[in-house]
Amino acid sequence: MAKTATTKRKPRKHQKRLVKDDGARALLARMLTCKETGSVLKAILFAQERDVWRGVVATPPASLLEVVVAEFMRETPVAAELPFMSTVCLIAQLLCERGAALVMNDGQRIRPDLYTVLLAGSGEMKTFSVGKLLKAFEIGGWQPVQMNDAGSTAGLQEELQKKQGAPALWLLEEFGQFWKQTKTEVHQATPRILLMAYDHATISKQLKNSLVVIKDPCLSLLGVTVIDRIHEILTPEDWGSGLCQRIAFVFAPKDPDPDRNPFNRKFAILDGINLERIAAAFRKANETPVHKDYRLSADARSAIGDAWVLMGKQGITQDFVRRIEFRIFEYALVYHWLLGKASNEIDKEDVNWAFRLAMLHVADLRKILDDKEYADLQDLLRRAEALRLKFGDKLEPRHVLMFMYRQLKTMPAAEALYSLLIDKERAAGPSAPIAHLENGGVI
């Protein structure tokens, strides 16, 4: 039987395509054609190759961030992204509470109120990491203003009304469960409220005998959830929504270093983190003054323009890139403080550190969305294997299209999936139910 020609799988019409290229090959092409992009991406890639944690490219030496990551990496098997990103979010909350804002030329005030979700495997101590940092910062003399968990949209509005514009942090210990609840009646309007809070828009609700008005809300969100089920929780339509695009999803992979295996004896107790050391580093950083009117220097503005151009070449659609790029403004405030700078001028160094962190977000987003495409293909392949059991060696591409027309739509797509099934059966060896051999024979 003649080999069936394969075709490139096209994105489904009903799904917005978020990753615009062919992954690794296109990434290599971008690295070859853009020197600046290549240098940043190589720093990330080579850090992984040398068994160095990838986030080192966004960690200033001798900073509070470095102290936190070092403590967790030495005393726990926790993925370093968890304490690293939790620290960034908590410092951003501290700056919000002290009134820090980046003032733009048009008068717009950008506050570092971040929406962030940490993704890791089940049992990877996500909540543990956040809890340890909260305790260390409490020892250091500061506790974030937290919002009580809201069981409904009405509960969220009530919590925001209590704050009346005062910055508050909402810790979502299970973001996945929360997102599922937004599809129910009691939480149906919650995404809209979170969008309005993100934009600092006035939120109002007419009650039976009164009008609830929340002016200039300032809410930060830090959630954790299991990455394995993220695509069951967030649909393609969710990924294209305004709220998801405003959330930074941070991937925290397991560390392959055998010395940090979770079943290493040294990790049986997990009480070795020196919270006082973290607290001391926090107290030292906390001596840095906080201003209410930070401004961008000329070279910082130029660096942000360069970052925007470079991030646009990473194969992610503009809507996502715009939201990640906006975080550079917010992260620049955080790095300015972490670097111990007393002035109110955000400079190029602050922006460059912020850009490195933003680039890690882009890399994470590409992985998460590429995994979605891979998961979809795996699902289609499993369905094709079920058809093999049904039809045996009589299965042909026309059967695949007939039973999977809703997913495939065209004969070329069915032929490509059928070819993939044949390749998988060949790779499995002689015991696999291959329908056709190279010479056209039947098993």
For each residue, the residues with C-beta under 8 A, 3 or more apart:
1: 436 440
2:
3: 419
4: 397 415 416 418 419 422
5: 415 419
6: 415 416 419 420
7: 412 413 415 416
8:
9: 377 413 416
10: 413
11: 15 17
12: 15 407 409
13: 409
14: 236
15: 11 12 236
16: 236 239 240 317
17: 11 20 317
18: 239 240 316 317 320 369
19: 23 315 316 366 369 370 373
20: 17 315 316 317
21: 26 315
22: 25 26
23: 19 26 27 366 370
24: 27 28
25: 22 28 29
26: 21 22 23 29 30 315
27: 23 24 30 31 41 315
28: 24 25 31 32
29: 25 26 32 33
30: 26 27 33 34 37 38 41 313 314 315
31: 27 28 34 37 38 41 42
32: 28 29 38
33: 29 30
34: 30 31 37 38 310 313
35: 38 39
36: 39 40 306 310
37: 30 31 34 40 41 310 313 314
38: 30 31 32 34 35 41 42
39: 35 36 42 43
40: 36 37 43 44 57 310 355 356 359
41: 27 30 31 37 38 44 45 359 363
42: 31 38 39 45 46
43: 39 40 46 47 57 356
44: 40 41 47 48 54 57 359 360 363
45: 41 42 48 49
46: 42 43 49 50
47: 43 44 50 52 53 54 56 57
48: 44 45 51 52 54
49: 45 46
50: 46 47
51: 48 256 257
52: 47 48 56
53: 47 56 69 73 80 255
54: 44 47 48 57 360
55: 58 59 69 80 81 84 360
56: 47 52 53 59
57: 40 43 44 47 54 356 360
58: 55 84 353 356 357 360
59: 55 56 63 65 66 69 84
60: 63 65 66 335 338 339 353
61: 66
62: 66
63: 59 60 66 67 285 338 339
64: 67 68 87 91 278 281 282 284 285 338
65: 59 60 68 69 84 87 88 338
66: 59 60 61 62 63 69 70
67: 63 64 70 71 277 278 281
68: 64 65 71 72 83 84 87 133 136 278 281
69: 53 55 59 65 66 72 73 80 83 84
70: 66 67 73 74
71: 67 68 74 75 83 273 274 277 278
72: 68 69 75 76 78 80 82 83 129 132 273
73: 53 69 70 76 80 260
74: 70 71 272
75: 71 72 266 270 272 273 274
76: 72 73 125 129 267 270 272 273
77: 125 255 260 261 262 264 267
78: 72 82 83 124 125 128 129
79: 82 120 124 252 253 254 255
80: 53 55 69 72 73 83 84 252 255
81: 55 84 85 118 120 250 251 252 253
82: 72 78 79 85 86 118 120 124 125 126 129 130 224 252
83: 68 69 71 72 78 80 86 87 129 132 133
84: 55 58 59 65 68 69 80 81 87 88
85: 81 82 88 89 116 118 250 252
86: 82 83 89 90 118 129 130 133 222
87: 64 65 68 83 84 90 91 133
88: 65 84 85 91 92 114 331 334 357
89: 85 86 92 93 114 116 169 220 222
90: 86 87 93 94 133 134 137 144 169 222
91: 64 87 88 94 95 334 337 338
92: 88 89 95 96 112 113 114 220 330 333 334
93: 89 90 96 97 113 144 145 167 169 220
94: 90 91 97 98 142 144
95: 91 92 98 100 111 112 290 333 334 337
96: 92 93 99 100 111 112 113 167 218 220
97: 93 94 144 145 166 167
98: 94 95 290
99: 96 290 292
100: 95 96 111 112 290 291 292 294 333 337
101: 109 110 111 292 293 294
102: 109 110 111 294 295 296 329 330 332 333 346
103: 107 108 109 110 293 294 295
104: 107 108 109 110 296
105:
106:
107: 103 104
108: 103 104
109: 101 102 103 104
110: 101 102 103 104 329 330
111: 95 96 100 101 102 167 200 218 330
112: 92 95 96 100 330 331 333 334
113: 92 93 96 167 198 218 219 220 330
114: 88 89 92 220 221 222 248 327 330
115: 194 198 220 221 243 246 247 248
116: 85 89 221 222 223 247 248 250
117: 172 175 221 222 223 224 225 247 248 249 250
118: 81 82 85 86 126 222 223 224 225 250 252
119: 224 225 226 227 230 249 250 251 252 368
120: 79 81 82 124 126 224 226 227 252 253
121: 124 226 227 228 254
122: 226 228
123:
124: 78 79 82 120 121 252 254
125: 76 77 78 82 128 129 270
126: 82 118 120 129 130 224 225 252
127: 130 131 173 224
128: 78 125 131 132 270
129: 72 76 78 82 83 86 125 126 132 133
130: 82 86 126 127 133 134 171 222 224
131: 127 128 134 135
132: 72 83 128 129 135 136 273 275
133: 68 83 86 87 90 129 130 136 137 278
134: 90 130 131 137 138 143 144
135: 131 132 138 139 275
136: 68 132 133 139 140 273 275 278 279 282
137: 90 133 134 140 142 143 144 278 279 282
138: 134 135 141 142 143
139: 135 136 275 276 279
140: 136 137 278 279 280 282 283 286
141: 138 279 282 283 286
142: 94 137 138 282 286
143: 134 137 138
144: 90 93 94 97 134 137 169
145: 93 97 163 166 167 168 169
146: 168 169 170 171
147: 150 159 160 163 168 169 170 219
148: 159
149: 170 172
150: 147 153 155 156 158 159 170 190
151: 155 186
152: 155 156 186 187 190
153: 150 156 157 186 187 188 189 190 193
154: 157 158 186
155: 150 151 152 158 159
156: 150 152 153 159 160 190 193 194
157: 153 154 160 161 193 203 205 212 214
158: 150 154 155 161 162
159: 147 148 150 155 156 162 163 168
160: 147 156 157 163 168 193 197 203 214 217 219
161: 157 158 164 212 214
162: 158 159
163: 145 147 159 160 166 167 168 217 218
164: 161 214 215
165: 214 215 216 217 218
166: 97 145 163 218
167: 93 96 97 111 113 145 163 218 219 220
168: 145 146 147 159 160 163 218 219 220
169: 89 90 93 144 145 146 147 220 221 222
170: 146 147 149 150 219 220 221 222
171: 130 146 222 223
172: 117 149 175 178 221 222 223 224
173: 127 223 224
174: 177 178 223 224 225
175: 117 172 178 179 223 224 225
176: 179 180 225 226 229 230 233
177: 174 180 181
178: 172 174 175 181 182 187 223
179: 175 176 182 183 233 234 238
180: 176 177 183 184 233
181: 177 178 184 186 187 190
182: 178 179 187 188 190 191
183: 179 180 187 188
184: 180 181 187 188
185: 188
186: 151 152 153 154 181
187: 152 153 178 181 182 183 184 190
188: 153 182 183 184 185
189: 153 192 193
190: 150 152 153 156 181 182 187 193 194
191: 182 194 195 241 243
192: 189 195 196
193: 153 156 157 160 189 190 196 197 203
194: 115 156 190 191 197 198 219 221 243
195: 191 192 198 199 242 243 246
196: 192 193 199 201 202 203 217
197: 160 193 194 200 201 203 217 218 219
198: 113 115 194 195 219 243 246
199: 195 196
200: 111 197 216 217 218
201: 196 197 217
202: 196 213 214 215 216
203: 157 160 193 196 197 213 214 217
204: 211 212 213 214
205: 157 211 212
206: 211 212
207: 210 211 212
208:
209:
210: 207
211: 204 205 206 207
212: 157 161 204 205 206 207
213: 202 203 204
214: 157 160 161 164 165 202 203 204 217
215: 164 165 202
216: 165 200 202
217: 160 163 165 196 197 200 201 203 214
218: 96 111 113 163 165 166 167 168 197 200
219: 113 147 160 167 168 170 194 197 198
220: 89 92 93 96 113 114 115 167 168 169 170
221: 114 115 116 117 169 170 172 194 247
222: 86 89 90 114 116 117 118 130 169 170 171 172
223: 116 117 118 171 172 173 174 175 178
224: 82 117 118 119 120 126 127 130 172 173 174 175
225: 117 118 119 126 174 175 176 229 230 233
226: 119 120 121 122 176 229 230
227: 119 120 121 230 251 252 368
228: 121 122
229: 176 225 226 232 233
230: 119 176 225 226 227 233 234 249 368
231: 234 371 372 375
232: 229
233: 176 179 180 225 229 230 238
234: 179 230 231 238 239 244
235: 238 239
236: 14 15 16 239 240 372
237: 240 241
238: 179 233 234 235 241 244
239: 16 18 234 235 236 244 369 372
240: 16 18 236 237 244 245 319
241: 191 237 238 244 245
242: 195 245 246
243: 115 191 194 195 198 246 247
244: 234 238 239 240 241 247
245: 240 241 242 319 320 323
246: 115 195 198 242 243 323
247: 115 116 117 221 243 244
248: 114 115 116 117 324 327 361
249: 117 119 230 361 364 365 368
250: 81 85 116 117 118 119 361 364
251: 81 119 227 364 367 368
252: 79 80 81 82 85 118 119 120 124 126 227
253: 79 81 120
254: 79 121 124
255: 53 77 79 80 260
256: 51
257: 51 260 261
258: 261
259: 264
260: 73 77 255 257 264 267
261: 77 257 258 264 267
262: 77 267
263: 267
264: 77 259 260 261 267
265: 268
266: 75 272
267: 76 77 260 261 262 263 264 270
268: 265
269: 272
270: 75 76 125 128 267 273
271:
272: 74 75 76 266 269
273: 71 72 75 76 132 136 270 278
274: 71 75 277 278
275: 132 135 136 139 278 279
276: 139 279 280
277: 67 71 274 280 281
278: 64 67 68 71 133 136 137 140 273 274 275 281 282
279: 136 137 139 140 141 275 276 282 283
280: 140 276 277 283 284
281: 64 67 68 277 278 284 285
282: 64 136 137 140 141 142 278 279 285 286
283: 140 141 279 280 286 287
284: 64 280 281 287
285: 63 64 281 282 288 337 338 340
286: 140 141 142 282 283
287: 283 284 340
288: 285 337 340 341 342
289: 342
290: 95 98 99 100 337
291: 100 294 344
292: 99 100 101
293: 101 103 344
294: 100 101 102 103 291 333 336 344 345 346
295: 102 103 344 345 346
296: 102 104 300 301 304 345 346
297: 300 301 345 346 347 348
298: 301 302
299: 302 303 347 348
300: 296 297 303 304 332 345 346 347 348 350 351
301: 296 297 298 304 305
302: 298 299 305 306 348
303: 299 300 306 307 348 351 352 355
304: 296 300 301 307 308 325 328 329 351
305: 301 302 308 309
306: 36 302 303 309 310
307: 303 304 310 311 325 328 351 355 358
308: 304 305 311 312 321 325
309: 305 306 312 313
310: 34 36 37 40 306 307 313 314
311: 307 308 314 316 321 324 325 358 359 362
312: 308 309 318 321
313: 30 34 37 309 310
314: 30 37 310 311 321 359 362 366
315: 19 20 21 26 27 30 366
316: 18 19 20 311 320 321 324 362 365 366 369
317: 16 17 18 20 320 321
318: 312 321 322
319: 240 245 322 323
320: 18 245 316 317 323 324 365
321: 308 311 312 314 316 317 318 324 325 362
322: 318 319 325 326
323: 245 246 319 320 326 327
324: 248 311 316 320 321 327 358 361 362 365
325: 304 307 308 311 321 322 328 358
326: 322 323 329 330
327: 114 248 323 324 330 331 354 357 358 361
328: 304 307 325 331 332 351 354 355 358
329: 102 110 304 326 332 333 354
330: 92 102 110 111 112 113 114 326 327 333 334 354
331: 88 112 327 328 334 335 353 354 357 358
332: 102 300 328 329 335 336 346 350 351 353 354
333: 92 95 100 102 112 294 329 330 336 337 346 350
334: 88 91 92 95 112 330 331 337 338 354
335: 60 331 332 338 339 349 350 353 354
336: 294 332 333 339 341 346 347 350
337: 91 95 100 285 288 290 333 334 340 341
338: 60 63 64 65 91 285 334 335
339: 60 63 335 336 349 350 353
340: 285 287 288 337
341: 288 336 337 347 350
342: 288 289
343:
344: 291 293 294 295
345: 294 295 296 297 300
346: 102 294 295 296 297 300 332 333 336 350 351
347: 297 299 300 336 341 350 351
348: 297 299 300 302 303 351 352
349: 335 339 352 353
350: 300 332 333 335 336 339 341 346 347 353 354
351: 300 303 304 307 328 332 346 347 348 354 355
352: 303 348 349 355 356
353: 58 60 331 332 335 339 349 350 356 357
354: 327 328 329 330 331 332 334 335 350 351 357 358
355: 40 303 307 328 351 352 358 359
356: 40 43 57 58 352 353 359 360
357: 58 88 327 331 353 354 360 361
358: 307 311 324 325 327 328 331 354 355 361 362
359: 40 41 44 311 314 355 356 362 363
360: 44 54 55 57 58 356 357 363 364
361: 248 249 250 324 327 357 358 364 365
362: 311 314 316 321 324 358 359 365 366
363: 41 44 359 360 366 367
364: 249 250 251 360 361 367 368
365: 249 316 320 324 361 362 368 369
366: 19 23 314 315 316 362 363 369 370
367: 251 363 364 370 371
368: 119 227 230 249 251 364 365 371 372
369: 18 19 239 316 365 366 372 373
370: 19 23 366 367 373 374
371: 231 367 368 374 375
372: 231 236 239 368 369 375 376
373: 19 369 370 376 377
374: 370 371 377 378
375: 231 371 372 378 379
376: 372 373 379 380
377: 9 373 374 380 381
378: 374 375 381 382
379: 375 376 382 383
380: 376 377 383 384 404 407 408 417
381: 377 378 384 385 417 420 421 424
382: 378 379 385 386
383: 379 380 386 387 403 404 407
384: 380 381 387 388 400 404 417 418 420 421
385: 381 382 388 389 421
386: 382 383 389 390
387: 383 384 390 391 395 399 400 403 404
388: 384 385 391 392 395 421 425 433 435
389: 385 386 392
390: 386 387 395
391: 387 388 394 395 399
392: 388 389 395 433 435
393: 433 435 436 442 443
394: 391 399 435
395: 387 388 390 391 392 399 400 418 435
396: 399 400 418
397: 4 400 401 411 414 415 417 418
398: 401 402 411 414
399: 387 391 394 395 396 402 403
400: 384 387 395 396 397 403 404 408 414 417 418
401: 397 398 404 405 408 410 411 413 414
402: 398 399 405
403: 383 387 399 400
404: 380 383 384 387 400 401 407 408 414 417
405: 401 402 408 409
406: 409
407: 12 380 383 404
408: 380 400 401 404 405 413 414 417
409: 12 13 405 406 413
410: 401 413 414
411: 397 398 401 414 415
412: 7 415 416
413: 7 9 10 401 408 409 410 416 417
414: 397 398 400 401 404 408 410 411 417 418
415: 4 5 6 7 397 411 412 418 419
416: 4 6 7 9 412 413 419 420
417: 380 381 384 397 400 404 408 413 414 420 421
418: 4 384 395 396 397 400 414 415 421 422
419: 3 4 5 6 415 416 422 423
420: 6 381 384 416 417 423 424
421: 381 384 385 388 417 418 424 425
422: 4 418 419 425 426 434 435 436
423: 419 420 426 427
424: 381 420 421 427 428 432
425: 388 421 422 428 432 433 434 435
426: 422 423 432 434
427: 423 424
428: 424 425 431 432
429: 432
430:
431: 428
432: 424 425 426 428 429
433: 388 392 393 425 443
434: 422 425 426 437 443
435: 388 392 393 394 395 422 425 442 443
436: 1 393 422 440 441 442
437: 434 440 441 442 443
438:
439:
440: 1 436 437
441: 436 437
442: 393 435 436 437
443: 393 433 434 435 437
